[in-house]
């Protein structure tokens, strides 16, 4: 199993554990109130959404990942979404170690 698939599985697991926030408005709020630890934005998201989320993420120093397309991200969590935030430090540590390998 490749790293991308492992990462997708972890995203799905964290979603089932209730540690994922989805959707543009909720993710933006999560970044601002410090709950978002890691953000996944679809590589094919609109330029407006992309700019909004990347600006927020860099201002609040939250790691951003654009490894997945909207389709792949949606499949991982079972919902149609362009942006998600992971809120659990344990999941984020594991995901970051996979991304940095």
VOLUMGU-147292 format. One record per atom (N, C-alpha, C, O, CB): residue number from 0; residue in three letters; chain; x, y, z. Coordinates in nm, 4 decimals. Glycine has a CB too. Example, Ala and Ser with C-alpha at 12.3 -4.5 7.8 and 13.67 -1.06 7.14 Angstrom:
<recs>
REC  resi  resn  chain         u         v         w
REC     0   Ala      A    1.3190   -0.5690    0.7800
REC     0   Ala      A    1.2300   -0.4500    0.7800
REC     0   Ala      A    1.3200   -0.3300    0.7800
REC     0   Ala      A    1.4236   -0.3319    0.8465
REC     0   Ala      A    1.1308   -0.4473    0.9046
REC     1   Ser      A    1.2850   -0.2250    0.7080
REC     1   Ser      A    1.3670   -0.1060    0.7140
REC     1   Ser      A    1.2900    0.0030    0.7870
REC     1   Ser      A    1.3409    0.1138    0.8039
REC     1   Ser      A    1.4084   -0.0598    0.5725
</recs>
This chain:
<recs>
REC  resi  resn  chain         u         v         w
REC     0   Unk      A    0.0841   -0.1197    0.0000
REC     0   Unk      A    0.0000    0.0000    0.0000
REC     0   Unk      A    0.0886    0.1261    0.0000
REC     0   Unk      A    0.1794    0.1392    0.0821
REC     0   Unk      A   -0.0957   -0.0002    0.1236
REC     1   Unk      A    0.0608    0.2169   -0.0921
REC     1   Unk      A    0.1450    0.3366   -0.0994
REC     1   Unk      A    0.1082    0.4379    0.0095
REC     1   Unk      A    0.0050    0.4270    0.0757
REC     1   Unk      A    0.1325    0.4017   -0.2379
REC     2   Unk      A    0.1966    0.5364    0.0251
REC     2   Unk      A    0.1792    0.6364    0.1316
REC     2   Unk      A    0.0505    0.7160    0.1169
REC     2   Unk      A   -0.0162    0.7480    0.2154
REC     2   Unk      A    0.2970    0.7316    0.1330
REC     3   Unk      A    0.0165    0.7475   -0.0083
REC     3   Unk      A   -0.1044    0.8263   -0.0328
REC     3   Unk      A   -0.2288    0.7493    0.0133
REC     3   Unk      A   -0.3205    0.8070    0.0718
REC     3   Unk      A   -0.1161    0.8625   -0.1830
REC     4   Unk      A   -0.2307    0.6199   -0.0136
REC     4   Unk      A   -0.3448    0.5362    0.0283
REC     4   Unk      A   -0.3509    0.5256    0.1803
REC     4   Unk      A   -0.4591    0.5306    0.2389
REC     4   Unk      A   -0.3348    0.3946   -0.0343
REC     5   Unk      A   -0.2347    0.5110    0.2443
REC     5   Unk      A   -0.2291    0.5046    0.3904
REC     5   Unk      A   -0.2826    0.6351    0.4506
REC     5   Unk      A   -0.3561    0.6343    0.5493
REC     5   Unk      A   -0.0837    0.4778    0.4386
REC     6   Unk      A   -0.2439    0.7463    0.3890
REC     6   Unk      A   -0.2883    0.8777    0.4345
REC     6   Unk      A   -0.4398    0.8900    0.4203
REC     6   Unk      A   -0.5073    0.9396    0.5105
REC     6   Unk      A   -0.2175    0.9897    0.3553
REC     7   Unk      A   -0.4929    0.8448    0.3069
REC     7   Unk      A   -0.6376    0.8476    0.2839
REC     7   Unk      A   -0.7105    0.7625    0.3880
REC     7   Unk      A   -0.8153    0.8022    0.4389
REC     7   Unk      A   -0.6708    0.7975    0.1415
REC     8   Unk      A   -0.6548    0.6462    0.4192
REC     8   Unk      A   -0.7142    0.5591    0.5211
REC     8   Unk      A   -0.7148    0.6268    0.6579
REC     8   Unk      A   -0.8129    0.6177    0.7318
REC     8   Unk      A   -0.6380    0.4260    0.5287
REC     9   Unk      A   -0.6056    0.6943    0.6911
REC     9   Unk      A   -0.5963    0.7664    0.8183
REC     9   Unk      A   -0.6987    0.8801    0.8256
REC     9   Unk      A   -0.7582    0.9048    0.9305
REC     9   Unk      A   -0.4544    0.8221    0.8376
REC    10   Unk      A   -0.7180    0.9484    0.7135
REC    10   Unk      A   -0.8174    1.0559    0.7094
REC    10   Unk      A   -0.9560    0.9970    0.7371
REC    10   Unk      A   -1.0338    1.0532    0.8142
REC    10   Unk      A   -0.8149    1.1293    0.5711
REC    11   Unk      A   -0.9857    0.8841    0.6739
REC    11   Unk      A   -1.1137    0.8176    0.6962
REC    11   Unk      A   -1.1317    0.7743    0.8404
REC    11   Unk      A   -1.2401    0.7872    0.8973
REC    11   Unk      A   -1.1264    0.6980    0.6056
REC    12   Unk      A   -1.0245    0.7230    0.8988
REC    12   Unk      A   -1.0264    0.6786    1.0378
REC    12   Unk      A   -1.0514    0.7966    1.1313
REC    12   Unk      A   -1.1324    0.7877    1.2236
REC    12   Unk      A   -0.8942    0.6088    1.0739
REC    13   Unk      A   -0.9817    0.9066    1.1066
REC    13   Unk      A   -0.9989    1.0244    1.1924
REC    13   Unk      A   -1.1396    1.0824    1.1768
REC    13   Unk      A   -1.1958    1.1363    1.2721
REC    13   Unk      A   -0.8930    1.1319    1.1587
REC    14   Unk      A   -1.1964    1.0711    1.0560
REC    14   Unk      A   -1.3342    1.1165    1.0333
REC    14   Unk      A   -1.4309    1.0333    1.1172
REC    14   Unk      A   -1.5199    1.0873    1.1827
REC    14   Unk      A   -1.3713    1.1072    0.8825
REC    15   Unk      A   -1.4124    0.9006    1.1143
REC    15   Unk      A   -1.5008    0.8128    1.1923
REC    15   Unk      A   -1.4833    0.8355    1.3424
REC    15   Unk      A   -1.5757    0.8128    1.4204
REC    15   Unk      A   -1.4733    0.6653    1.1582
REC    16   Unk      A   -1.3651    0.8801    1.3818
REC    16   Unk      A   -1.3396    0.9076    1.5233
REC    16   Unk      A   -1.3915    1.0465    1.5638
REC    16   Unk      A   -1.3801    1.0862    1.6798
REC    16   Unk      A   -1.1891    0.8970    1.5529
REC    17   Unk      A   -1.4476    1.1184    1.4686
REC    17   Unk      A   -1.5016    1.2509    1.4993
REC    17   Unk      A   -1.3954    1.3586    1.5143
REC    17   Unk      A   -1.4177    1.4589    1.5821
REC    17   Unk      A   -1.5820    1.2444    1.6244
REC    18   Unk      A   -1.2806    1.3385    1.4518
REC    18   Unk      A   -1.1693    1.4331    1.4660
REC    18   Unk      A   -1.1449    1.5141    1.3395
REC    18   Unk      A   -1.0361    1.5679    1.3193
REC    18   Unk      A   -1.0428    1.3589    1.5034
REC    19   Unk      A   -1.2477    1.5225    1.2538
REC    19   Unk      A   -1.2347    1.5951    1.1272
REC    19   Unk      A   -1.3447    1.6992    1.1160
REC    19   Unk      A   -1.4608    1.6726    1.1472
REC    19   Unk      A   -1.2398    1.4980    1.0070
REC    20   Unk      A   -1.3067    1.8175    1.0713
REC    20   Unk      A   -1.4028    1.9233    1.0438
REC    20   Unk      A   -1.4037    1.9426    0.8927
REC    20   Unk      A   -1.2976    1.9529    0.8311
REC    20   Unk      A   -1.3668    2.0574    1.1202
REC    21   Unk      A   -1.5230    1.9476    0.8318
REC    21   Unk      A   -1.5293    1.9584    0.6863
REC    21   Unk      A   -1.6043    2.0837    0.6445
REC    21   Unk      A   -1.6873    2.1367    0.7184
REC    21   Unk      A   -1.5959    1.8348    0.6261
REC    22   Unk      A   -1.5729    2.1293    0.5248
REC    22   Unk      A   -1.6435    2.2438    0.4685
REC    22   Unk      A   -1.5708    2.3742    0.4934
REC    22   Unk      A   -1.5081    2.3934    0.5975
REC    22   Unk      A   -1.7823    2.2519    0.5252
REC    23   Unk      A   -1.5802    2.4626    0.3971
REC    23   Unk      A   -1.5040    2.5875    0.3982
REC    23   Unk      A   -1.5254    2.6721    0.5242
REC    23   Unk      A   -1.4287    2.7116    0.5893
REC    23   Unk      A   -1.5404    2.6688    0.2775
REC    24   Unk      A   -1.6513    2.7000    0.5587
REC    24   Unk      A   -1.6788    2.7892    0.6726
REC    24   Unk      A   -1.6337    2.7290    0.8053
REC    24   Unk      A   -1.5712    2.7968    0.8869
REC    24   Unk      A   -1.8276    2.8212    0.6794
REC    25   Unk      A   -1.6653    2.6022    0.8261
REC    25   Unk      A   -1.6283    2.5377    0.9521
REC    25   Unk      A   -1.4774    2.5230    0.9661
REC    25   Unk      A   -1.4231    2.5389    1.0754
REC    25   Unk      A   -1.6944    2.4011    0.9625
REC    26   Unk      A   -1.4095    2.4925    0.8553
REC    26   Unk      A   -1.2639    2.4798    0.8594
REC    26   Unk      A   -1.2004    2.6158    0.8893
REC    26   Unk      A   -1.1061    2.6247    0.9680
REC    26   Unk      A   -1.2100    2.4230    0.7253
REC    27   Unk      A   -1.2526    2.7219    0.8261
REC    27   Unk      A   -1.2015    2.8568    0.8517
REC    27   Unk      A   -1.2135    2.8914    1.0002
REC    27   Unk      A   -1.1200    2.9441    1.0604
REC    27   Unk      A   -1.2775    2.9609    0.7660
REC    28   Unk      A   -1.3292    2.8611    1.0582
REC    28   Unk      A   -1.3500    2.8866    1.2019
REC    28   Unk      A   -1.2548    2.8042    1.2871
REC    28   Unk      A   -1.2001    2.8533    1.3858
REC    28   Unk      A   -1.4950    2.8556    1.2416
REC    29   Unk      A   -1.2353    2.6778    1.2481
REC    29   Unk      A   -1.1466    2.5887    1.3234
REC    29   Unk      A   -1.0022    2.6390    1.3205
REC    29   Unk      A   -0.9296    2.6264    1.4191
REC    29   Unk      A   -1.1536    2.4460    1.2668
REC    30   Unk      A   -0.9612    2.6959    1.2076
REC    30   Unk      A   -0.8260    2.7520    1.1980
REC    30   Unk      A   -0.8151    2.8707    1.2936
REC    30   Unk      A   -0.7183    2.8823    1.3688
REC    30   Unk      A   -0.7929    2.7957    1.0507
REC    31   Unk      A   -0.9155    2.9587    1.2900
REC    31   Unk      A   -0.9119    3.0801    1.3717
REC    31   Unk      A   -0.9155    3.0497    1.5212
REC    31   Unk      A   -0.8483    3.1169    1.5995
REC    31   Unk      A   -1.0283    3.1703    1.3354
REC    32   Unk      A   -0.9936    2.9484    1.5618
REC    32   Unk      A   -0.9986    2.9211    1.7059
REC    32   Unk      A   -0.8971    2.8169    1.7521
REC    32   Unk      A   -0.9027    2.7692    1.8655
REC    32   Unk      A   -1.1365    2.8753    1.7435
REC    33   Unk      A   -0.8040    2.7822    1.6626
REC    33   Unk      A   -0.6910    2.6987    1.7030
REC    33   Unk      A   -0.7189    2.5497    1.7111
REC    33   Unk      A   -0.6348    2.4749    1.7610
REC    33   Unk      A   -0.6429    2.7437    1.8331
REC    34   Unk      A   -0.8355    2.5037    1.6633
REC    34   Unk      A   -0.8669    2.3605    1.6696
REC    34   Unk      A   -0.8053    2.2828    1.5546
REC    34   Unk      A   -0.7748    2.1645    1.5697
REC    34   Unk      A   -1.0169    2.3401    1.6698
REC    35   Unk      A   -0.7863    2.3471    1.4399
REC    35   Unk      A   -0.7319    2.2774    1.3223
REC    35   Unk      A   -0.5823    2.2543    1.3405
REC    35   Unk      A   -0.5072    2.3478    1.3681
REC    35   Unk      A   -0.7587    2.3586    1.1923
REC    36   Unk      A   -0.5399    2.1300    1.3252
REC    36   Unk      A   -0.3978    2.0957    1.3386
REC    36   Unk      A   -0.3333    2.0709    1.2016
REC    36   Unk      A   -0.2141    2.0948    1.1822
REC    36   Unk      A   -0.3812    1.9713    1.4280
REC    37   Unk      A   -0.4143    2.0227    1.1081
REC    37   Unk      A   -0.3652    1.9901    0.9743
REC    37   Unk      A   -0.4804    2.0071    0.8778
REC    37   Unk      A   -0.5918    1.9621    0.9046
REC    37   Unk      A   -0.3066    1.8451    0.9675
REC    38   Unk      A   -0.4539    2.0722    0.7649
REC    38   Unk      A   -0.5596    2.0986    0.6689
REC    38   Unk      A   -0.5290    2.0298    0.5377
REC    38   Unk      A   -0.4174    2.0375    0.4863
REC    38   Unk      A   -0.5777    2.2486    0.6476
REC    39   Unk      A   -0.6291    1.9627    0.4845
REC    39   Unk      A   -0.6190    1.9043    0.3511
REC    39   Unk      A   -0.7093    1.9850    0.2599
REC    39   Unk      A   -0.8291    1.9979    0.2851
REC    39   Unk      A   -0.6581    1.7520    0.3507
REC    40   Unk      A   -0.6510    2.0392    0.1536
REC    40   Unk      A   -0.7313    2.1113    0.0548
REC    40   Unk      A   -0.7131    2.0414   -0.0794
REC    40   Unk      A   -0.6024    2.0017   -0.1159
REC    40   Unk      A   -0.6901    2.2633    0.0463
REC    41   Unk      A   -0.8223    2.0274   -0.1512
REC    41   Unk      A   -0.8175    1.9568   -0.2794
REC    41   Unk      A   -0.7252    2.0297   -0.3761
REC    41   Unk      A   -0.7270    2.1524   -0.3855
REC    41   Unk      A   -0.9590    1.9437   -0.3400
REC    42   Unk      A   -0.6440    1.9516   -0.4481
REC    42   Unk      A   -0.5509    2.0117   -0.5440
REC    42   Unk      A   -0.6260    2.0816   -0.6569
REC    42   Unk      A   -0.5705    2.1681   -0.7246
REC    42   Unk      A   -0.4570    1.9048   -0.6018
REC    43   Unk      A   -0.7523    2.0440   -0.6770
REC    43   Unk      A   -0.8317    2.1067   -0.7825
REC    43   Unk      A   -0.9393    2.2022   -0.7280
REC    43   Unk      A   -1.0391    2.2290   -0.7949
REC    43   Unk      A   -0.8972    1.9993   -0.8671
REC    44   Unk      A   -0.9174    2.2526   -0.6065
REC    44   Unk      A   -1.0114    2.3497   -0.5480
REC    44   Unk      A   -1.0031    2.4821   -0.6249
REC    44   Unk      A   -0.9028    2.5108   -0.6903
REC    44   Unk      A   -0.9805    2.3726   -0.3959
REC    45   Unk      A   -1.1089    2.5613   -0.6162
REC    45   Unk      A   -1.1101    2.6897   -0.6882
REC    45   Unk      A   -1.0021    2.7819   -0.6329
REC    45   Unk      A   -0.9598    2.7679   -0.5181
REC    45   Unk      A   -1.2493    2.7578   -0.6775
REC    46   Unk      A   -0.9581    2.8760   -0.7156
REC    46   Unk      A   -0.8498    2.9648   -0.6719
REC    46   Unk      A   -0.8932    3.0530   -0.5546
REC    46   Unk      A   -0.8115    3.0852   -0.4684
REC    46   Unk      A   -0.8031    3.0527   -0.7887
REC    47   Unk      A   -1.0210    3.0924   -0.5504
REC    47   Unk      A   -1.0705    3.1718   -0.4372
REC    47   Unk      A   -1.0627    3.0945   -0.3060
REC    47   Unk      A   -1.0123    3.1451   -0.2057
REC    47   Unk      A   -1.2145    3.2156   -0.4625
REC    48   Unk      A   -1.1132    2.9716   -0.3081
REC    48   Unk      A   -1.1094    2.8871   -0.1887
REC    48   Unk      A   -0.9644    2.8613   -0.1489
REC    48   Unk      A   -0.9287    2.8689   -0.0313
REC    48   Unk      A   -1.1840    2.7530   -0.2133
REC    49   Unk      A   -0.8827    2.8312   -0.2474
REC    49   Unk      A   -0.7423    2.8015   -0.2221
REC    49   Unk      A   -0.6730    2.9187   -0.1526
REC    49   Unk      A   -0.6018    2.9002   -0.0539
REC    49   Unk      A   -0.6707    2.7680   -0.3533
REC    50   Unk      A   -0.6945    3.0394   -0.2052
REC    50   Unk      A   -0.6322    3.1583   -0.1471
REC    50   Unk      A   -0.6824    3.1826   -0.0047
REC    50   Unk      A   -0.6034    3.2106    0.0855
REC    50   Unk      A   -0.6602    3.2813   -0.2347
REC    51   Unk      A   -0.8127    3.1719    0.0148
REC    51   Unk      A   -0.8729    3.1948    0.1468
REC    51   Unk      A   -0.8126    3.1010    0.2513
REC    51   Unk      A   -0.7720    3.1440    0.3593
REC    51   Unk      A   -1.0258    3.1756    0.1405
REC    52   Unk      A   -0.8074    2.9723    0.2172
REC    52   Unk      A   -0.7590    2.8728    0.3128
REC    52   Unk      A   -0.6074    2.8841    0.3342
REC    52   Unk      A   -0.5606    2.8756    0.4477
REC    52   Unk      A   -0.7948    2.7319    0.2645
REC    53   Unk      A   -0.5309    2.9028    0.2266
REC    53   Unk      A   -0.3845    2.9125    0.2433
REC    53   Unk      A   -0.3466    3.0376    0.3226
REC    53   Unk      A   -0.2551    3.0329    0.4049
REC    53   Unk      A   -0.3141    2.9143    0.1054
REC    54   Unk      A   -0.4157    3.1494    0.2988
REC    54   Unk      A   -0.3877    3.2711    0.3758
REC    54   Unk      A   -0.4141    3.2498    0.5248
REC    54   Unk      A   -0.3315    3.2855    0.6088
REC    54   Unk      A   -0.4729    3.3879    0.3237
REC    55   Unk      A   -0.5288    3.1918    0.5568
REC    55   Unk      A   -0.5633    3.1629    0.6967
REC    55   Unk      A   -0.4620    3.0673    0.7586
REC    55   Unk      A   -0.4132    3.0897    0.8693
REC    55   Unk      A   -0.7051    3.1033    0.7064
REC    56   Unk      A   -0.4314    2.9608    0.6855
REC    56   Unk      A   -0.3408    2.8582    0.7379
REC    56   Unk      A   -0.2026    2.9164    0.7660
REC    56   Unk      A   -0.1417    2.8857    0.8685
REC    56   Unk      A   -0.3296    2.7412    0.6392
REC    57   Unk      A   -0.1529    3.0006    0.6747
REC    57   Unk      A   -0.0189    3.0543    0.6977
REC    57   Unk      A   -0.0209    3.1571    0.8113
REC    57   Unk      A    0.0741    3.1642    0.8893
REC    57   Unk      A    0.0366    3.1183    0.5684
REC    58   Unk      A   -0.1271    3.2361    0.8214
REC    58   Unk      A   -0.1371    3.3347    0.9295
REC    58   Unk      A   -0.1417    3.2659    1.0665
REC    58   Unk      A   -0.0760    3.3094    1.1611
REC    58   Unk      A   -0.2624    3.4227    0.9103
REC    59   Unk      A   -0.2198    3.1585    1.0756
REC    59   Unk      A   -0.2333    3.0873    1.2034
REC    59   Unk      A   -0.1342    2.9713    1.2165
REC    59   Unk      A   -0.1413    2.8935    1.3117
REC    59   Unk      A   -0.3756    3.0347    1.2187
REC    60   Unk      A   -0.0420    2.9601    1.1209
REC    60   Unk      A    0.0645    2.8593    1.1230
REC    60   Unk      A    0.0108    2.7164    1.1352
REC    60   Unk      A    0.0523    2.6401    1.2225
REC    60   Unk      A    0.1595    2.8876    1.2379
REC    61   Unk      A   -0.0816    2.6822    1.0465
REC    61   Unk      A   -0.1365    2.5469    1.0404
REC    61   Unk      A   -0.0824    2.4813    0.9137
REC    61   Unk      A   -0.0814    2.5427    0.8070
REC    61   Unk      A   -0.2944    2.5478    1.0418
REC    62   Unk      A   -0.0374    2.3566    0.9258
REC    62   Unk      A    0.0170    2.2847    0.8107
REC    62   Unk      A   -0.0928    2.2566    0.7085
REC    62   Unk      A   -0.2054    2.2209    0.7430
REC    62   Unk      A    0.0832    2.1532    0.8556
REC    63   Unk      A   -0.0566    2.2735    0.5832
REC    63   Unk      A   -0.1514    2.2561    0.4735
REC    63   Unk      A   -0.1007    2.1461    0.3809
REC    63   Unk      A    0.0185    2.1405    0.3505
REC    63   Unk      A   -0.1717    2.3893    0.3953
REC    64   Unk      A   -0.1901    2.0591    0.3363
REC    64   Unk      A   -0.1525    1.9524    0.2441
REC    64   Unk      A   -0.2471    1.9542    0.1251
REC    64   Unk      A   -0.3690    1.9596    0.1415
REC    64   Unk      A   -0.1549    1.8139    0.3146
REC    65   Unk      A   -0.1902    1.9495    0.0054
REC    65   Unk      A   -0.2746    1.9445   -0.1144
REC    65   Unk      A   -0.2416    1.8225   -0.1988
REC    65   Unk      A   -0.2310    1.8297   -0.3212
REC    65   Unk      A   -0.2577    2.0722   -0.1979
REC    66   Unk      A   -0.2259    1.7124   -0.1308
REC    66   Unk      A   -0.1885    1.5856   -0.1913
REC    66   Unk      A   -0.3033    1.5224   -0.2712
REC    66   Unk      A   -0.2791    1.4472   -0.3656
REC    66   Unk      A   -0.1420    1.4897   -0.0838
REC    67   Unk      A   -0.4277    1.5529   -0.2335
REC    67   Unk      A   -0.5438    1.4828   -0.2900
REC    67   Unk      A   -0.6293    1.5725   -0.3785
REC    67   Unk      A   -0.6362    1.6937   -0.3578
REC    67   Unk      A   -0.6293    1.4262   -0.1786
REC    68   Unk      A   -0.6943    1.5113   -0.4776
REC    68   Unk      A   -0.7941    1.5833   -0.5569
REC    68   Unk      A   -0.9240    1.5860   -0.4759
REC    68   Unk      A   -0.9364    1.5176   -0.3743
REC    68   Unk      A   -0.8158    1.5156   -0.6986
REC    69   Unk      A   -1.0197    1.6652   -0.5219
REC    69   Unk      A   -1.1492    1.6708   -0.4523
REC    69   Unk      A   -1.2124    1.5320   -0.4448
REC    69   Unk      A   -1.2694    1.4937   -0.3426
REC    69   Unk      A   -1.2452    1.7690   -0.5237
REC    70   Unk      A   -1.2014    1.4582   -0.5536
REC    70   Unk      A   -1.2577    1.3234   -0.5598
REC    70   Unk      A   -1.1949    1.2303   -0.4557
REC    70   Unk      A   -1.2656    1.1585   -0.3849
REC    70   Unk      A   -1.2385    1.2654   -0.6995
REC    71   Unk      A   -1.0622    1.2321   -0.4471
REC    71   Unk      A   -0.9906    1.1452   -0.3524
REC    71   Unk      A   -1.0223    1.1832   -0.2079
REC    71   Unk      A   -1.0415    1.0964   -0.1228
REC    71   Unk      A   -0.8388    1.1531   -0.3765
REC    72   Unk      A   -1.0276    1.3124   -0.1815
REC    72   Unk      A   -1.0576    1.3623   -0.0474
REC    72   Unk      A   -1.1991    1.3215   -0.0075
REC    72   Unk      A   -1.2225    1.2758    0.1043
REC    72   Unk      A   -1.0416    1.5162   -0.0410
REC    73   Unk      A   -1.2926    1.3386   -0.1002
REC    73   Unk      A   -1.4324    1.3036   -0.0749
REC    73   Unk      A   -1.4478    1.1537   -0.0483
REC    73   Unk      A   -1.5240    1.1125    0.0391
REC    73   Unk      A   -1.5202    1.3454   -0.1940
REC    74   Unk      A   -1.3741    1.0732   -0.1251
REC    74   Unk      A   -1.3784    0.9277   -0.1054
REC    74   Unk      A   -1.3254    0.8897    0.0326
REC    74   Unk      A   -1.3802    0.8013    0.0984
REC    74   Unk      A   -1.2968    0.8560   -0.2147
REC    75   Unk      A   -1.2202    0.9559    0.0755
REC    75   Unk      A   -1.1564    0.9227    0.2037
REC    75   Unk      A   -1.2518    0.9444    0.3215
REC    75   Unk      A   -1.2504    0.8676    0.4177
REC    75   Unk      A   -1.0296    1.0072    0.2232
REC    76   Unk      A   -1.3339    1.0484    0.3138
REC    76   Unk      A   -1.4230    1.0781    0.4273
REC    76   Unk      A   -1.5688    1.0412    0.4013
REC    76   Unk      A   -1.6518    1.0499    0.4917
REC    76   Unk      A   -1.4147    1.2248    0.4615
REC    77   Unk      A   -1.6007    1.0000    0.2785
REC    77   Unk      A   -1.7370    0.9602    0.2473
REC    77   Unk      A   -1.8336    1.0769    0.2338
REC    77   Unk      A   -1.9549    1.0586    0.2440
REC    77   Unk      A   -1.7865    0.8678    0.3519
REC    78   Unk      A   -1.7807    1.1962    0.2111
REC    78   Unk      A   -1.8622    1.3164    0.1896
REC    78   Unk      A   -1.7965    1.3963    0.0786
REC    78   Unk      A   -1.6753    1.3878    0.0588
REC    78   Unk      A   -1.8763    1.4023    0.3212
REC    79   Unk      A   -1.8750    1.4729    0.0070
REC    79   Unk      A   -1.8190    1.5528   -0.1008
REC    79   Unk      A   -1.7629    1.6840   -0.0450
REC    79   Unk      A   -1.8390    1.7765   -0.0169
REC    79   Unk      A   -1.9258    1.5806   -0.2088
REC    80   Unk      A   -1.6321    1.6926   -0.0289
REC    80   Unk      A   -1.5698    1.8111    0.0300
REC    80   Unk      A   -1.4411    1.8488   -0.0427
REC    80   Unk      A   -1.3711    1.7635   -0.0972
REC    80   Unk      A   -1.5407    1.7874    0.1780
REC    81   Unk      A   -1.4118    1.9796   -0.0420
REC    81   Unk      A   -1.2876    2.0291   -0.1021
REC    81   Unk      A   -1.1822    2.0593    0.0029
REC    81   Unk      A   -1.0627    2.0615   -0.0265
REC    81   Unk      A   -1.3150    2.1539   -0.1843
REC    82   Unk      A   -1.2278    2.0828    0.1271
REC    82   Unk      A   -1.1326    2.1172    0.2327
REC    82   Unk      A   -1.1760    2.0526    0.3639
REC    82   Unk      A   -1.2931    2.0565    0.4016
REC    82   Unk      A   -1.1211    2.2711    0.2489
REC    83   Unk      A   -1.0777    1.9927    0.4329
REC    83   Unk      A   -1.1050    1.9342    0.5644
REC    83   Unk      A   -0.9917    1.9685    0.6607
REC    83   Unk      A   -0.8778    1.9915    0.6198
REC    83   Unk      A   -1.1227    1.7802    0.5537
REC    84   Unk      A   -1.0253    1.9715    0.7882
REC    84   Unk      A   -0.9250    1.9969    0.8917
REC    84   Unk      A   -0.9258    1.8807    0.9893
REC    84   Unk      A   -1.0323    1.8343    1.0301
REC    84   Unk      A   -0.9522    2.1317    0.9655
REC    85   Unk      A   -0.8073    1.8332    1.0271
REC    85   Unk      A   -0.7945    1.7283    1.1274
REC    85   Unk      A   -0.7621    1.7973    1.2593
REC    85   Unk      A   -0.6746    1.8836    1.2652
REC    85   Unk      A   -0.6838    1.6224    1.0882
REC    86   Unk      A   -0.8343    1.7579    1.3669
REC    86   Unk      A   -0.8208    1.8303    1.4937
REC    86   Unk      A   -0.7453    1.7527    1.6004
REC    86   Unk      A   -0.7197    1.8055    1.7087
REC    86   Unk      A   -0.9563    1.8660    1.5459
REC    87   Unk      A   -0.7095    1.6290    1.5718
REC    87   Unk      A   -0.6471    1.5455    1.6745
REC    87   Unk      A   -0.4959    1.5358    1.6553
REC    87   Unk      A   -0.4486    1.5000    1.5474
REC    87   Unk      A   -0.7086    1.4058    1.6732
REC    88   Unk      A   -0.4202    1.5678    1.7604
REC    88   Unk      A   -0.2739    1.5676    1.7520
REC    88   Unk      A   -0.2163    1.4303    1.7184
REC    88   Unk      A   -0.1180    1.4206    1.6451
REC    88   Unk      A   -0.2152    1.6160    1.8824
REC    89   Unk      A   -0.2763    1.3254    1.7710
REC    89   Unk      A   -0.2277    1.1897    1.7444
REC    89   Unk      A   -0.2359    1.1545    1.5971
REC    89   Unk      A   -0.1397    1.1051    1.5383
REC    89   Unk      A   -0.3066    1.0888    1.8254
REC    90   Unk      A   -0.3520    1.1804    1.5380
REC    90   Unk      A   -0.3694    1.1539    1.3944
REC    90   Unk      A   -0.2744    1.2407    1.3124
REC    90   Unk      A   -0.2136    1.1936    1.2163
REC    90   Unk      A   -0.5158    1.1797    1.3515
REC    91   Unk      A   -0.2621    1.3671    1.3505
REC    91   Unk      A   -0.1774    1.4601    1.2760
REC    91   Unk      A   -0.0323    1.4168    1.2783
REC    91   Unk      A    0.0361    1.4234    1.1761
REC    91   Unk      A   -0.1901    1.6006    1.3325
REC    92   Unk      A    0.0165    1.3717    1.3956
REC    92   Unk      A    0.1555    1.3232    1.4052
REC    92   Unk      A    0.1805    1.2102    1.3063
REC    92   Unk      A    0.2798    1.2099    1.2336
REC    92   Unk      A    0.1866    1.2753    1.5485
REC    93   Unk      A    0.0885    1.1146    1.3051
REC    93   Unk      A    0.1022    0.9984    1.2157
REC    93   Unk      A    0.0971    1.0424    1.0693
REC    93   Unk      A    0.1760    0.9961    0.9869
REC    93   Unk      A   -0.0094    0.8943    1.2441
REC    94   Unk      A    0.0024    1.1333    1.0375
REC    94   Unk      A   -0.0098    1.1807    0.8997
REC    94   Unk      A    0.1140    1.2553    0.8547
REC    94   Unk      A    0.1615    1.2367    0.7426
REC    94   Unk      A   -0.1312    1.2698    0.8853
REC    95   Unk      A    0.1670    1.3409    0.9433
REC    95   Unk      A    0.2872    1.4172    0.9081
REC    95   Unk      A    0.4073    1.3256    0.8902
REC    95   Unk      A    0.4907    1.3489    0.8027
REC    95   Unk      A    0.3174    1.5221    1.0153
REC    96   Unk      A    0.4167    1.2219    0.9720
REC    96   Unk      A    0.5302    1.1303    0.9548
REC    96   Unk      A    0.5186    1.0565    0.8214
REC    96   Unk      A    0.6200    1.0298    0.7568
REC    96   Unk      A    0.5372    1.0287    1.0722
REC    97   Unk      A    0.3968    1.0233    0.7796
REC    97   Unk      A    0.3778    0.9619    0.6467
REC    97   Unk      A    0.4144    1.0588    0.5350
REC    97   Unk      A    0.4783    1.0198    0.4372
REC    97   Unk      A    0.2320    0.9154    0.6292
REC    98   Unk      A    0.3742    1.1855    0.5492
REC    98   Unk      A    0.4007    1.2846    0.4444
REC    98   Unk      A    0.5485    1.3182    0.4341
REC    98   Unk      A    0.5980    1.3497    0.3259
REC    98   Unk      A    0.3212    1.4114    0.4706
REC    99   Unk      A    0.6190    1.3117    0.5463
REC    99   Unk      A    0.7595    1.3518    0.5473
REC    99   Unk      A    0.8566    1.2392    0.5168
REC    99   Unk      A    0.9770    1.2620    0.5057
REC    99   Unk      A    0.7933    1.4100    0.6793
REC   100   Unk      A    0.8045    1.1168    0.5032
REC   100   Unk      A    0.8912    1.0030    0.4732
REC   100   Unk      A    0.9489    1.0103    0.3332
REC   100   Unk      A    1.0241    0.9216    0.2927
REC   100   Unk      A    0.8152    0.8737    0.4899
</recs>
